[in-house]
Amino acid sequence: MKVIQTEIEDALIIEPRVFGDERGFFFESFNERVWRERTGLTTTFVQHNHSRSARHVLRGLHYQIQQPQGKLVRVVSGEVFDVAVDIRKSSATFGRWVGVRLSAENKRQFWVPEGFAHGFVVLSETADFLYLTTSFYAPEHERAIAWNDPDLGIDWPVRGEPVLSARDRQAPLLRDAEVFG
């Protein structure tokens, strides 16, 4: 497993070691011991989620203000552009974002730490998106930030308006959102 630092110290790109031949491929998508050794993180995952979305669907930017979730995300079918936004007010990188293309082909994973808002847009016809979380889903603590907040300036690789949920269409700007201390 190779760990790649991003412009935001705590957000990491993970490249697994893939073993392939004419029959197909094999890789460990998660190994706790290797994870700890390579990232320095002692992470416990409590929930494993799977979503499927169509082209141009944008989900996010989501987070839980209490019971914050760290997320280890990957794509097993298709391709997405995945984004993490640092919303920790005390952080030197508050309001900054980092994005990465995740696909079934590149097999990359993205570590989105607690204290970050997370979102993705589907670039392929469909995408199956998997994520391990460090805390259980708690709808009463769920929050969102507008995907197109001009202060964030996220360079989403989409033309026109993406397909959004009603909740995501009504999400506040970062300056009006509840954030971490």
Secondary structure, 3 states (H helix, E strand, C coil): CEEEECCCCCCEEEECCCEEECCEEECCCCCHHHHHHHHCCCCCCCEEEEEEEECCEEEEEEEECCCCCCEEEEEEECEEEEEEEECECCCCCCCCEEEEEEECCCCCEEEECCCEEEEEEECCCEEEEEEEECCCCCHHHEEECCCCCCCCCCCCCCCCCCECCHHHHCCCCHHHCCCEC
